[in-house]
Amino acid sequence: MQNGVFVGLGLWRWRRISPLLASLLLVACAAPSPRPVATVPALPEGASGLSAKPGWSVARFAVAAANPLAAEAGFQVLKAGGTAVDAAVAVQMVLALVEPQSSGIGGGAFLLHWDGQAVQAWDGRETAPAAVDQRLFIGADGQPMRHAQAVVGGRAVGVPGAVRLLEAAHRQHGRLPWAQLIQPAITLAEQGFALSPRLHTQLRAETALQSDPQARGYFYRVDGQPHPVGHRLRNPALAAVLRRIAAEGSAALHTGAVAVDIVRRVQAHASNPGRLSEADLAGYAVKLRAPICTDWKMVYRVCGMPPPSSGHLAMMQILGLLERLPVVDQPLMQGVPGPDWLHAYTEASRLAFADRAQFVADPDFVAAPAGGWTSLLADAYLRQRARLIGERSLGTAVPGSPGGRRSALAPQPEQPEHGTSHISIVDGEGHALAMTSSIEAAFGARLMSDGGTGLAGGFLLNNQLSDFSRAPADARGRPIANRVQPGKRPRSSMSPTLVFDRRDGRLLMSLGSPGGPAIIHFNAKALIGSFDWGLDAQQAIDLPNFGSFNGPTVLEAGRFGAATVAALKARGHAVVEMELTSGLQALQRTPTGWFGGSDPRREGVVVGE
């Protein structure tokens, strides 16, 4: 790769990071459940165009991130001798500034880390405040609130965990000083950054953000239009908050003036107040969980997050079911998946998403089926489920009975999950991570805190509590596993993934994507393309997106021919063609180092040497 060379991004071209900025970065450095209603989740984030990405070859280390400025910040940290975790701190803090619609210090994250010997799964997912109850999203009419009604304001704001997660991981795996890693974001916040095409497009499509005076004054001009592409956007409030975090660590966010301001904005929201308290913020704790590592195709070992993430379990159920079905002779037709293969994949998806809706929630509140989460991946169970897949579509699948035991819980109806970002990093020692972070909806709760500074700008608060089921039970009164409860972490689809050669233990890939529940399909597509079909990471990412959420078969608009759609319909599929805006980032081992891929649907790049 040519360091710092970025590809065209739709409305403009990213230029090489200036030598001045680069130097600043471096120096700073029961009974069967009834079938749920089949739905298609809302588009997680709007499309903003396609930009071809070349793929990047590097020899020693690399950063793949959703924005060139963030990737460059991580690259400079690696050049300075930092670890993968060091680089992740720098990347995430810059993303909080330049990609605020997707993640930031007001949200949470899952981090999967490989230190050359062991995989760790760090859970920095948001938690429900102590004062909530399971009727949090039940309206005055006794019915679950609509998503748009629930998310805007303070009601859905959970206790953020991303900064505490990074601090805990850095304490164990960092090498460079914490404050040095945050300085690049402070520099950019003070000096300003050029508003990107994607952020401009998202702002132009957004309807609720201007209801918050702090956010309106930062993102929009006086005429109500968003600042244009290339506008130099400065964020003095975020710079001031980041200075406190650099000096005091996560305590600067979770206690003191910043915490007071967060709570004030949540509880005092005019139309939709929330229940977050200063005690909730002060008491937040990161959890170090046991990762789930699953053998695949007798060659690979795929490691991912356990619940409250549903991502790894659902993805490996899909891949495991495909292993137990007859091999499709010609999975790709003219470079895209053909109808026979798509039929098998989407039927497996229906079965996996049925189980996801039935069983998966915060493991501190909900027991795993049959005594363990891997019961959903057991050979006998997957063989039993695979036998349900026939020549015609199931339409809507019902959950299974792992271990032969029926569940007394009700399945959760599908509902939107939204804005997210992913980082993959390999450092000079071969240590690696995959981290997916989020504030949930695009622009989160549309609620911006200035941290009590009184300055312009700030950071957006999450609306992650809306990832809980808005209905606590079904019509028969059976509880839903992922219902709201105090201190609980909402179910997520975030799926940071590390892939190993199970024969010699070598790391082969770091992978992940934003995209709500479609993350599961985006990651699965990239794994299948890379390890099953012999594509490089960029080619696998470039493949069209597809899947099912246990309803219609969903195909990326404009990417599949009429004959494929007709063949699926002939087998009983209800086909929906729509934008599926993945944001995959992947680093793949090669004989000479690493090859990086980044999604053409967003602004990400890979930087390394």
MOCOR-V122020 format. One record per residue. RES is the residue in one small letter. PSI is psi as a letter, one per 20 degrees, with the letter a starting at -180 (* if undefined). OMEGA is omega in radians with two decimals (none if undefined). D_FIRST is the distance of its C-alpha to the first C-alpha in Angstrom with 2 decimals. Layout:
BEGIN
RES:PSI:OMEGA:D_FIRST, RES:PSI:OMEGA:D_FIRST
END
This chain:
BEGIN
m:q:2.98:0.00, q:o:-3.02:3.78, n:p:3.05:5.92, g:j:3.14:8.65, v:p:-3.05:8.08, f:q:-3.12:10.14, v:r:3.14:11.89, g:q:-3.08:15.66, l:m:2.99:17.95, g:d:-3.00:21.32, l:i:3.13:23.63, w:r:3.08:21.24, r:p:3.01:17.70, w:p:3.07:15.90, r:r:3.08:15.34, r:p:3.07:13.16, i:p:-3.07:14.86, s:q:3.10:17.58, p:h:3.14:17.74, l:g:-3.14:21.07, l:g:3.13:19.93, a:g:3.14:17.05, s:h:3.08:19.76, l:g:-3.14:22.14, l:g:-3.09:19.89, l:g:-3.13:19.30, v:g:-3.07:22.97, a:h:-2.99:24.18, c:*:none:21.98, a:b:3.10:56.57, a:q:3.10:57.28, p:q:-3.11:54.39, s:q:3.04:52.56, p:q:3.12:53.08, r:p:3.10:50.22, p:r:3.09:48.35, v:p:-3.12:47.91, a:p:-3.12:44.90, t:r:2.96:42.49, v:p:3.14:39.00, p:q:3.09:37.34, a:q:3.12:36.59, l:p:-3.08:33.11, p:g:3.06:31.26, e:q:-3.09:29.50, g:q:3.07:29.79, a:q:3.09:27.24, s:k:3.09:25.51, g:r:3.12:24.00, l:p:3.06:21.14, s:o:-3.10:17.76, a:p:3.10:15.64, k:p:-3.05:12.22, p:i:-2.88:9.74, g:q:-3.03:8.55, w:p:3.07:5.21, s:p:3.12:5.18, v:r:-3.09:5.84, a:h:-2.94:9.01, r:g:-3.05:11.28, f:r:-3.09:11.20, a:q:3.03:10.04, v:p:3.00:12.02, a:p:-3.08:12.68, a:r:-2.95:15.40, a:i:-3.12:17.48, n:p:-3.11:16.91, p:h:3.14:14.19, l:h:3.11:16.66, a:g:3.12:17.28, a:h:3.13:13.72, e:h:3.11:13.31, a:g:3.11:16.67, g:h:3.12:15.76, f:g:3.14:12.65, q:h:3.08:15.11, v:g:3.11:17.58, l:h:3.09:15.48, k:h:3.14:14.77, a:j:3.12:18.54, g:j:-3.13:19.31, g:r:3.11:20.06, t:r:3.07:20.41, a:g:3.12:19.08, v:g:3.05:22.33, d:g:-3.12:22.00, a:h:-3.13:18.71, a:h:3.10:20.44, v:g:-3.12:23.31, a:g:-3.13:21.28, v:g:-3.07:19.40, q:h:3.13:22.73, m:h:3.07:24.64, v:h:3.09:22.34, l:h:3.11:22.51, a:h:3.14:26.27, l:g:-2.94:26.12, v:i:3.10:23.66, e:l:-3.01:24.23, p:i:-3.13:27.91, q:i:-2.99:28.95, s:h:-3.08:27.22, s:a:3.12:27.47, g:a:-3.06:28.40, i:i:3.08:30.84, g:j:-3.11:33.69, g:b:-3.08:32.49, g:a:-3.07:31.69, a:q:2.90:29.02, f:p:-3.13:28.58, l:p:3.06:26.28, l:p:-3.02:25.66, h:p:3.10:24.69, w:o:-3.12:24.11, d:j:-3.11:24.97, g:i:-3.12:24.75, q:h:-3.06:28.37, a:q:3.06:29.34, v:p:3.05:28.24, q:q:3.10:29.70, a:o:-3.11:30.34, w:p:-3.10:30.87, d:o:3.04:32.95, g:k:3.14:32.83, r:q:3.10:34.37, e:q:3.09:36.92, t:q:3.09:40.60, a:p:3.09:43.71, p:q:-3.10:46.04, a:h:-3.04:49.25, a:i:-3.13:51.42, v:r:2.96:50.12, d:r:-3.00:51.92, q:i:3.10:51.21, r:k:-3.09:52.67, l:h:-3.06:50.08, f:k:3.03:49.05, i:p:-3.08:52.55, g:r:-3.12:53.95, a:h:3.13:57.50, d:j:3.13:58.32, g:j:-3.12:57.51, q:q:3.07:54.50, p:p:3.13:50.79, m:q:2.99:49.17, r:q:-3.09:46.80, h:g:-3.10:43.13, a:h:3.12:42.97, q:h:-3.07:46.19, a:h:-2.89:45.01, v:h:-3.04:41.61, v:p:-3.12:42.34, g:b:-3.01:43.90, g:i:-2.98:44.57, r:g:-3.01:45.85, a:j:-3.12:42.58, v:p:3.06:40.95, g:r:3.12:40.27, v:o:-3.07:39.77, p:q:-3.10:36.07, g:i:-3.01:34.26, a:g:-3.09:30.56, v:g:3.10:31.11, r:h:3.11:33.52, l:g:-3.12:31.09, l:h:3.12:28.28, e:g:-3.13:30.93, a:g:3.13:32.29, a:h:3.11:28.99, h:h:3.12:28.05, r:h:-3.11:31.50, q:h:-2.98:30.84, h:j:-3.12:27.15, g:q:3.10:26.14, r:g:-3.14:25.83, l:q:-3.13:25.37, p:q:-3.14:28.30, w:g:-3.07:28.60, a:h:3.14:29.40, q:h:-3.08:26.33, l:h:-3.12:24.11, i:i:-3.08:26.05, q:h:3.11:26.08, p:g:3.12:22.84, a:h:3.10:24.51, i:g:3.14:27.75, t:g:-3.13:26.26, l:h:3.13:24.76, a:h:-3.13:28.04, e:g:-3.08:30.10, q:h:-3.14:28.17, g:q:3.09:27.30, f:q:-3.13:24.31, a:p:3.14:23.98, l:p:-3.04:25.39, s:r:3.10:22.90, p:g:-3.09:24.00, r:g:3.12:24.22, l:g:3.11:26.34, h:g:3.14:28.50, t:g:3.13:29.06, q:g:3.12:30.04, l:h:-3.12:32.38, r:h:-3.12:33.97, a:i:-3.04:34.75, e:p:-3.11:36.04, t:h:-3.01:39.83, a:i:-2.99:40.78, l:h:-3.09:38.62, q:i:3.08:40.88, s:i:3.09:43.79, d:o:-3.05:42.45, p:h:-3.12:43.28, q:g:-3.13:40.59, a:g:-3.13:37.82, r:g:-3.12:39.43, g:h:-3.11:39.60, y:g:-2.98:35.92, f:h:-2.95:34.23, y:q:3.03:36.77, r:r:-3.11:38.58, v:h:3.12:42.37, d:j:3.10:42.74, g:i:3.10:41.11, q:q:3.09:37.93, p:q:3.06:34.51, h:q:-3.06:32.77, p:r:3.05:30.75, v:p:-3.14:27.01, g:i:3.09:25.68, h:p:3.13:28.76, r:o:-3.05:28.19, l:o:3.12:29.42, r:q:-3.08:30.71, n:m:-3.10:31.91, p:h:3.14:34.31, a:g:3.11:35.87, l:h:3.10:32.68, a:g:-3.13:31.85, a:g:3.11:35.32, v:g:3.13:35.08, l:h:3.06:31.74, r:h:3.11:33.42, r:g:3.12:36.14, i:h:3.11:33.79, a:h:-3.09:31.99, a:h:-2.98:35.43, e:i:-3.07:37.27, g:a:-3.07:34.79, s:h:3.12:35.41, a:h:3.14:39.12, a:h:3.10:38.47, l:h:-2.98:37.59, h:i:3.09:40.13, t:r:3.02:43.09, g:b:-2.98:44.57, a:h:-3.13:44.21, v:g:3.13:41.01, a:h:3.12:42.60, v:g:-3.12:45.81, d:g:3.10:44.08, i:g:-3.09:42.22, v:g:3.14:45.52, r:g:-3.11:47.46, r:h:3.13:45.23, v:g:-3.04:45.27, q:h:-3.06:49.00, a:j:3.14:50.14, h:p:-2.95:48.30, a:h:-3.02:50.96, s:i:-3.05:50.73, n:m:-3.07:48.82, p:q:3.11:49.12, g:a:-3.01:47.58, r:j:3.11:48.79, l:p:3.14:46.08, s:r:3.06:47.69, e:h:3.10:46.82, a:h:3.07:47.87, d:g:-3.12:45.34, l:g:-3.10:42.52, a:h:-3.04:43.79, g:j:-3.08:44.26, y:p:3.12:40.85, a:p:3.02:39.49, v:q:3.10:36.19, k:p:3.03:36.77, l:o:-3.05:35.05, r:r:3.06:35.64, a:p:3.10:35.36, p:q:3.01:32.37, i:o:3.13:33.22, c:p:-2.96:31.51, t:p:3.08:32.41, d:q:-3.11:32.26, w:p:3.09:30.92, k:k:3.10:31.57, m:j:-3.07:32.77, v:h:-2.99:29.24, y:q:3.02:27.36, r:o:-3.05:28.33, v:p:-3.10:27.25, c:p:-3.14:27.86, g:a:-3.10:28.54, m:q:2.98:30.80, p:r:2.99:34.57, p:q:0.37:36.89, p:j:2.99:37.13, s:p:3.00:33.93, s:i:-2.95:34.90, g:g:-3.07:31.36, h:g:-3.11:31.04, l:g:-3.12:34.63, a:g:-3.13:34.51, m:g:-3.11:31.19, m:h:2.96:32.40, q:g:3.13:35.78, i:g:-3.12:34.22, l:h:3.12:32.18, g:h:3.09:35.26, l:g:3.11:37.57, l:h:3.09:35.43, e:h:-3.04:35.66, r:j:3.06:39.42, l:q:3.08:39.77, p:q:-3.13:40.14, v:p:3.05:36.90, v:p:-3.02:36.09, d:h:-3.07:35.79, q:m:-3.09:33.47, p:h:3.13:31.45, l:p:3.08:29.16, m:o:-3.07:30.91, q:k:3.02:29.03, g:i:3.11:25.80, v:q:3.13:27.35, p:p:-3.13:29.64, g:r:-3.01:33.15, p:h:-3.14:36.44, d:g:3.14:37.58, w:g:3.13:34.47, l:h:3.08:34.42, h:g:-3.13:38.08, a:g:-3.08:37.47, y:g:-3.06:34.54, t:h:3.04:36.37, e:g:3.05:39.60, a:h:3.13:37.88, s:g:3.14:36.47, r:g:-3.14:40.00, l:g:-3.14:41.28, a:g:-3.12:38.51, f:h:3.04:38.90, a:g:3.10:42.68, d:h:3.11:42.35, r:g:-3.12:39.89, a:h:-3.07:42.47, q:g:-2.85:45.26, f:h:-2.82:44.10, v:p:3.08:41.02, a:a:3.13:41.53, d:o:-3.07:41.36, p:i:3.06:42.48, d:i:-3.13:44.52, f:h:-3.04:46.74, v:p:3.13:46.61, a:q:3.08:47.23, a:q:3.11:44.92, p:q:3.09:46.60, a:k:3.03:48.46, g:i:3.13:47.68, g:q:-3.10:43.89, w:h:-3.13:40.84, t:i:3.01:39.82, s:h:3.11:43.07, l:i:-3.12:41.15, l:j:-3.11:38.92, a:q:-3.07:41.74, d:g:-3.09:42.06, a:h:-3.14:45.63, y:g:-3.14:44.90, l:h:3.09:41.92, r:g:3.11:44.06, q:g:-3.13:46.84, r:h:-3.12:44.63, a:h:-3.14:43.02, r:i:3.10:46.54, l:i:-3.08:46.83, i:p:-3.12:44.26, g:b:-3.09:46.09, e:h:-3.14:45.97, r:q:-3.08:46.45, s:q:3.02:44.60, l:h:-3.06:45.99, g:f:3.05:45.54, t:p:-3.11:45.68, a:q:3.03:45.62, v:q:3.12:47.64, p:q:3.14:46.45, g:a:-3.13:47.28, s:m:3.14:49.30, p:p:-3.10:47.23, g:j:3.13:49.67, g:j:-3.08:52.33, r:p:3.05:52.89, r:q:3.13:53.28, s:q:3.07:51.83, a:i:-3.13:54.13, l:r:3.06:51.29, a:q:3.07:50.60, p:q:3.11:47.30, q:p:3.03:45.40, p:q:3.10:45.11, e:p:3.09:41.59, q:r:-2.99:40.66, p:q:2.84:37.60, e:q:-2.88:34.69, h:c:-2.79:32.22, g:p:-3.01:29.41, t:r:3.06:26.72, s:q:-3.12:23.10, h:q:3.10:20.80, i:p:2.94:18.36, s:p:-3.07:16.57, i:p:2.91:15.44, v:p:-3.11:15.00, d:a:-3.04:15.80, g:i:3.10:15.79, e:j:-3.12:19.04, g:j:3.05:18.00, h:q:-2.96:20.12, a:r:3.03:19.16, l:r:2.95:20.61, a:p:-3.10:20.97, m:p:3.07:22.91, t:p:-3.08:24.48, s:r:-3.00:26.52, s:q:2.85:28.98, i:j:3.10:31.90, e:d:-3.12:33.08, a:q:2.99:33.91, a:p:-3.07:31.83, f:j:2.99:32.99, g:c:-3.13:34.87, a:j:-3.05:38.57, r:l:-3.09:38.21, l:o:-3.05:39.54, m:p:3.07:37.95, s:p:3.02:38.97, d:j:3.11:38.84, g:j:-3.12:39.62, g:j:-3.09:43.00, t:h:-3.05:41.60, g:j:-3.10:43.19, l:r:3.11:40.05, a:q:3.11:38.13, g:b:-3.11:35.40, g:b:-3.12:34.89, f:q:-3.10:33.46, l:q:3.10:34.35, l:q:-3.11:36.39, n:r:2.94:35.74, n:l:-2.99:38.10, q:h:-3.14:37.31, l:i:3.09:40.99, s:i:2.98:40.94, d:i:2.94:38.96, f:q:2.98:42.32, s:p:3.13:44.72, r:h:3.03:46.74, a:p:-3.11:49.74, p:i:-3.07:50.83, a:r:3.09:52.73, d:a:-3.07:53.51, a:h:3.12:56.75, r:j:3.11:58.45, g:j:3.13:57.69, r:p:-3.10:55.21, p:q:3.05:52.57, i:p:-3.06:48.88, a:g:-3.05:46.67, n:k:3.08:44.19, r:r:-3.14:46.94, v:p:3.00:46.90, q:q:-3.12:48.33, p:p:3.09:48.31, g:j:-3.08:45.49, k:q:3.09:43.78, r:p:-3.10:40.07, p:q:3.07:39.47, r:q:-3.12:37.94, s:q:2.98:34.28, s:i:-3.13:31.86, m:p:-2.95:28.79, s:m:3.02:27.14, p:p:-2.96:24.37, t:p:2.99:23.75, l:p:-3.11:22.66, v:p:-3.11:22.98, f:q:2.93:24.08, d:o:-3.04:25.26, r:i:-3.14:28.97, r:h:-3.10:29.78, d:i:3.06:27.91, g:j:-3.12:26.75, r:q:3.01:22.99, l:p:-3.12:20.86, l:h:-3.07:19.12, m:q:2.88:17.95, s:p:-2.91:18.18, l:q:2.99:19.17, g:r:-3.09:21.21, s:q:2.80:22.19, p:r:3.04:24.75, g:j:-3.14:27.56, g:b:-3.12:30.94, p:h:3.10:32.54, a:i:3.02:30.09, i:g:-3.11:27.44, i:g:3.13:29.21, h:h:-3.14:28.61, f:g:3.12:25.00, n:g:-3.14:24.11, a:g:3.11:26.40, k:g:-3.11:24.85, a:h:3.10:21.34, l:g:-3.13:22.91, i:g:3.14:25.04, g:g:-3.08:22.35, s:g:-2.97:20.04, f:i:-3.13:22.84, d:h:-3.03:25.70, w:j:3.02:24.39, g:k:3.11:21.49, l:q:2.98:18.80, d:r:-3.01:15.23, a:h:-3.13:14.73, q:g:3.11:13.66, q:h:3.13:16.61, a:g:3.11:18.88, i:h:-3.10:18.21, d:h:3.13:18.82, l:q:3.08:22.21, p:q:-3.14:25.20, n:q:-3.04:26.77, f:r:3.05:30.28, g:a:2.98:32.78, s:q:3.12:36.22, f:k:-3.04:37.54, n:k:3.01:40.86, g:c:3.11:41.92, p:q:2.95:40.74, t:p:-3.02:37.85, v:p:3.13:35.07, l:q:3.10:32.65, e:p:-3.04:29.88, a:p:3.05:31.59, g:j:-3.04:30.99, r:i:-3.11:28.94, f:q:-3.10:31.82, g:r:-3.13:34.50, a:h:-3.12:38.18, a:h:3.11:39.07, t:g:3.12:36.98, v:g:-3.13:38.61, a:h:-3.13:42.02, a:h:3.10:41.60, l:g:3.12:40.77, k:h:3.13:43.72, a:h:3.12:45.93, r:j:3.03:45.18, g:j:-3.14:46.24, h:p:2.87:42.99, a:o:-3.00:43.19, v:p:3.05:39.93, v:p:3.06:38.33, e:p:-3.05:35.42, m:r:3.03:33.59, e:p:3.06:30.33, l:n:-2.94:28.41, t:n:3.07:25.73, s:r:3.07:23.46, g:l:-3.05:20.55, l:q:2.97:18.86, q:p:-3.13:15.96, a:q:2.98:14.99, l:p:-2.98:13.11, q:p:3.13:14.09, r:p:3.04:14.65, t:r:3.11:13.73, p:h:-3.09:15.42, t:j:-3.12:12.57, g:d:-3.07:11.46, w:q:3.05:10.35, f:p:-3.09:9.20, g:q:3.05:9.49, g:q:3.14:11.68, s:q:-2.96:13.44, d:p:3.10:16.75, p:i:-3.10:17.29, r:i:3.14:20.67, r:a:-2.96:19.60, e:j:-3.05:17.32, g:q:3.08:14.93, v:r:3.01:11.17, v:p:3.12:8.84, v:p:3.14:7.67, g:a:3.06:7.15, e:*:none:6.82
END
